[in-house]
C-alpha cells in the first residue's frame, strides 16, 4: 500500500494526510504495510514533501514579499536542492487580509536560491507557485546581481508596478555559478508572462489585484520584456511566451531569461526527485488526493500525476479529497478508480475543514473495507 497524496490546503499538510490515511487503514487491517510518500507539484508544500522523502531541511533569513525579514526553508540532499519560492515570497507570508499586488517582491526567492548555491547545490528544483508577487522575477534577479535602473540611474522600486519606470537592465552581474547549475522550474502552470492568459490576468486577482491593477501589471511586465530585449536580445521576448514564464507571478520568466532554467511539469519532476518510481514498484494499491478534486486537478496537479504513473504501471489508484467536483467518468479517464470525499461524511465545510483529520481516518477505513478487507 502506497499513500502518495498532496496537502489539503488550509487544513492538513501532505505529511498529516499520509498519517491520517495510514491510521484509518490500520483500524481495519492492523498489520497492513503502508509506505507513505507525501507529494507536491511545485507549489507550497514542496519543501515539506522533499523533507519527508529524506532531504535535509535548511533554514535561512530572507526578504519577505513585503520587504520584511522572514525565515524560509529549502531542502538539500547531496548536491540536489529543492527550493520553493512560496517559502520566501508566498501568499501565506502576508498578514491576514493584506495584499500587495503592485509592490510585493521576489527578492527573497533570489536570496533563497543563493543560499542553496552556497550550500553546494548543483542541481536545483525550483518550485514556483503560491506567490504573493507579480514582478516577473525582477526582485529575484536583483538579489542575484541583476541591475534594474530608472531614467535617473536609480534602482526601480520593489514589485511589478515599478517596472513601468525601468529604463535600463543589466544581467551581466548575475551570480556566475548558475552557468554550472542545472536549474529546473517545477510548476503546474504553463501560462505565458503577459496577455489574456498571462500572470497578471489569470493569477493577479487571487493576489488582491483589481482590474486596474491587472492592467498596470500587464503593461509593466510587457515593458520589462522590452527593456530586457535591448539588453540581451530576442531571448527576452522568446522566454516571455515560453511555457512556465507566467508561473508564480512571472518568476518563471525571470528564471528562464536570467538563470537559463528549463521547465518541466511540477508533479512529473517532483515524483522523480522524491523517488516515486521505486515506491510504486513495491505497491499493490495507491491512495492519492488533495483538498479539492476538480477540473484543475486534471491539468497537472499532484493526484493526476500520481494516477498517470500508477496506471502506466498497472496499479489501481483511489483518491481522498475534501470535496469532489469531478464526475466518475473524468476520474476514470485520469486513472482514478474511485474517489472518497470528506463531504460525504460532513457536507458542511465549516465543520469538515477543521475536522479533516478524523474525517480522513474514517474515509481511509472505508477504503480498507472496500479494497483490503
Secondary structure, DSSP 8 states (H G I E B T S, - for coil): -EE----BTTTB-HHHHHHHHHHHHHHHSTT---EE-----SSTTHHHHHHHTT-EEEEEEEE-TTSSEEEEEEEEETTEEEEEHHHHHBGGGS-TT---TTT---HHHHHHHHHHHHTT-SEEEEE--SBS--STTHHHHHHTT-EEE-TTS-B--SSSGGGGG--EEE-TTS-GGGGG-EEEEEES----SSSTTSHHHHHSGGGT--HHHHHHHHHHHHHHHHHHHHHH-THHHHHHTSTTTTTTTTHHHHHHHHS--EEEEHHHHHHHHHTHHHHHHT-SEEEEEEEEESGGGGTT-HHHHHHHHHHHTT-EEEEEEEEE-S-HHHHHHHT-SEEEEGGGT---HHHHTTTHHHHHHHHHHHHHHHHT-
